Amino acid sequence: MPMNQFAVRRLGRTEIRATEIGLGCARMGMADRTDENAIRGIRVAIDHGVNYLDTSTGYGESERRIGLALQGGWREKVYLQTKMGTNPARHGDYTAEGTRWSVENSLRLLQTDHLDAVLIHDPTDVGVPLAPGFALDELLKMKEKGLIGHVGIGCYEPEAHRRAIETGRIDIVLTFLRYTLLDQSAAQTTLPLARRYDVGVQLASVFGCWSGALAGLEPKDNPRAQSMWSWCRDRGLNLRRLALHFALAAPIDGIVIVGPGTPEHVEDVCCEALDPVPAEIWRDFKAEFGVGVEP
């Protein structure tokens, strides 16, 4: 398998040097998947040179399965990131006590003594975890003790990103569905603000989250995505490859998080990430749809 061919990027002001794609492990935790599926998928990604793994307490069996996959020396090959606030046992608990419980539970499941990053995950009101004595303060205490390398936020609303970034105390922001071939709204909100504060950016759900509108199969419920899919099909192209390289070309100090759910899909996405889209294809695609990558 190819090794270390991915570009290594600066992740904002952190000292992390992450590969341009990271592996999101939400699907690895689904109930209809197996431990063996997750272990193989994670190790296929690492064998391809991916050095960043992302998960969450809210992703089913994901943390436990990652813990299994990283035994036997694999943990030392990757940066490991999880999220707090969405564990089904304490969903929406951003208190200091709940935050510490969540991180300690993640450390146990992931079978590690430290986490490279922990993100505040999907708060309904971002003011709660950012309030004095709540999640952000507790995560920073754990950072001072060396249990956490960096602290961030992962959520959908750009206003939540703004409020978190403007505290000056977070290192990473994860945004999803806001920088894709279908929606580039983060380019006017989160991305420039993150650059101003030197916060690392992670782009997630670049294939359209669970709907998978840009994942390569015909997206019959999304007319614009279907037009893009048909355009690619007529030229022998895979829309997923274009969606991935569009995100990889984003103006960020950061990485793209991809979330394939099987070893075979991990293999496909890794290979596609190493196969650039020619400039003439982007020229024609942009002429048709008004979005693309500048040469």
N, C-alpha and C positions, 0 to 999 in steps of 0.2 A: 504494500500500500504506500501511496505517497506520504512523505513526512515533512512537516514544517514548511509547507509551501504557502500557507496563508500569510498575508501581510500582518505584521504586528503593529498595533496602534496604541497611541496614548489615550488613556481614559481620564480625560480632564486632569485635575490637579492630583489625582492619586498617583502612586508609584506603580500601579498596575500596568503591565504591558500585555494586553490581551490580543488574541488573534481576532481578525476582522469579523469572523462569525463566532458566536457562542452558541452552545446547545441549550435550548429551553426544554425542560424535562416534564412539562405538564402532562403530555400524552403518555409519557412513560409510567405515570402513576395511575392511569385509568384502570377501573375494575376489570375490564375485559382483556387487559394485558397481563403478562406473566412477569415474574422476577427475571426469568432467563431472557425474555425479550428486552427488558430494560438494561440488564447487565451487558448484553451483546451490543445493543444500540449505543450505549454510552462509550463502550470501549472501541467501537468502530470509529466514533467521532474523534476520540483521543488518538487513535492510531493514525488518523488523517492529519493530526497536528492541532486540532481544536484544543484550546487550553482554558476555556471559560465555560462553567456550567451554571445554569440558573434554575432554581426551583422555588417552591413556596410551601408553607404549612398547609395551604388550601388545595394542594394538588394530589389528593388521594394518597397513594402509596409511594409517591415520587421520592420523598426524602429517604425513606427506608431502603428503597431499591438503589438509589444512588450510593448510600452507605455500603451496600453489598458490592456494588460495581467498583468502588474505589479501594477495596481491600487489596492487600498484596502489592503495595507500592504505587497504585494508581493515583492516590490522593495527592502525591507530591508532583504530579504532572499537570495539575489544574488549579485555577482559581475557582473558589466555590462560593456561590451566592444563594441565599434564601431570602424569604420575606416573612414578615409577621403581621398579624391582625386578621387573618382569614382562616385560622385553624377552626374546624367545625366545633371543637370542644369549647372554644372561647372566641367565637367569631365576633369581630368588632371590638375586642377588648384591647384598648390602647393605654391602659393604666401602666404604671411602672411595674407593678407586680405581675400583671398579665404579660407585659413585654419580656420580662426576665424569664418567666415560665416558658414562653414561646421559644426564645432563643436557646434556653437550656434543653428543651425537648428536641429542638432541631439538632443540636450538637450530639445528643444521644442517638437519634435516628440516623444521622449522617456518619456516625462513628468517627468523629474528628474532635480535636481539642480547640479548634479555632475556625472562624468563618471569615473569608476575605471581604465579604460585604453582606449586610442585611438591609433590606428595603422595607419601609413602611408600606403596607399593601392595601390599596383600594379603600381608604377611609371615606365614609359618607360625608363627613365634615372634616376637612383637613385641619381645622383649628383644634380639634381634640388631640390628635397625636403630637401636634406642635406646641401645645400649651405647656407652661412650666410644670415640671414634675411628672409629665406623661411620657409617651413612647420615645420621642426624640431625645429628651434628657437622659432617659435610662439607657438608650442605645449608645449615647456618647460616653456614659460612665463605663459601659462594657467595652467600648473602644479604648478607653484609657487603661483598662486592665489587660488589654491584649486579646480578649475573646473575639473581638470583631475588628477587622481591618478598616472598613469604611462603612458609612451610613448613607442611605439614600431613600428615595420614594419611587414607587411604581404604581401608576394609576392612569386613568383615561383623561381627566379634565385638565386642560392647560392652566386654569385658574389655581388648581391645587399645586401644580408644578411651580407656578409663579410664587405662591406664598411660601412653599418649602425652600425654593432656591434663594429667595430674598432674605431668609433667615441668616444666610451666610454660613450655615452649619452642616449642610449636606454636601456629599461628594459626588453622588450619582443620581441621575434621574432616568427612569425607564418610562417611555411613552409608547403606547400601542395604537395601531390603526390610524395614526395621525401623520405618517409619512410613508405612503404607498403609491402605487400607480393610480389609485382611485381617490386619494385624499392626501394633500400635502400641507394641511393646515398648520402642522407643527413648525413649518418653515417661517411662519409669521409670529409664532408665540414662543414655544418652549426652546427651540433650537438657538435662536439668537440670544435669549436670556441666559441659557446655560453657557454659551460661549463667553458672555460678558463676565460671568461669575467663575469661569473655568471649572464648571461642573461636567463630569463625564456623562455622555448620553448613550443610552441603549435603545435602539429601535426594535420593537417587538411586533408580532402579528403582521409582518410585512406581506404575508400571503392571504390575509383576510380573516384572521382568527379562526374560530370553529367553523365558520361558513366555508372557508377555503376558496373564496371567489377567485383568487389568483394562484391557487396551488397546482394548477395544471389540468384538472378535470374540467369538463364543460360546465360553466357556472350559469345554469339555466334560470336562476332567480335574480340575476343581476344583469340588466341589459347592457350596461357599459362594459362590464367585465366580459360578458359574452361576446361583444364586438371585438374586444382585444384578443380574446381566445380564438375567435374565428380568423382574425387577421394573422395570428401566429400559426395556426394550423395550416392555412393556405400557403405558408412559406416554409413549412417544415420546422417550425420553431416551437419551443415549450414556453408558455406564458410564465410559468414559475421561474424560469431562468431570468427572464427580463425583470420580473418583479424583484428578484433577489439582487440583481446588479443595480437596479435603480436605487434600492435602499443602501447598497454598499457605496454608492457614489454621493450619498448625502453629505452636506457640509457640516460635519460634526467631528469633535474629538471623542470618538466612541466607537461602538460596535453594533452589529446587527445580531439579534437573537432569533434563531430559527428553531422550530419545534416539531421536527419529524417524530413519528411515533413508533417506527419499526427500524431494525438494523438496515433493511433494504432502502428505506426512505432516507435514513441518515447518509448512507453511501451515495445515493442520488444527489442529495443537496450539496454534499461536500464536493462532489465532482463538478456540479454546475457552478459552484462558487469559484472554482479554479478555471472556469471556461468563460473568458470575457465575451461580451456581446459586441460585435463589430460596430464601428462608428456609423457605417452606412445603414445598418438596421435601425439604430437609434434615430438617425435622420429621417427615415421613412416613417417610423412609428410616431415620432413627434409631429410630423406633418399631418398624420392622420388623426392623432388623439390630443395633441397639444401638450404632451408631457413626455419627458425622456431625459437622457443624459447628454450633457454638452460634451463635444469632443475635446 
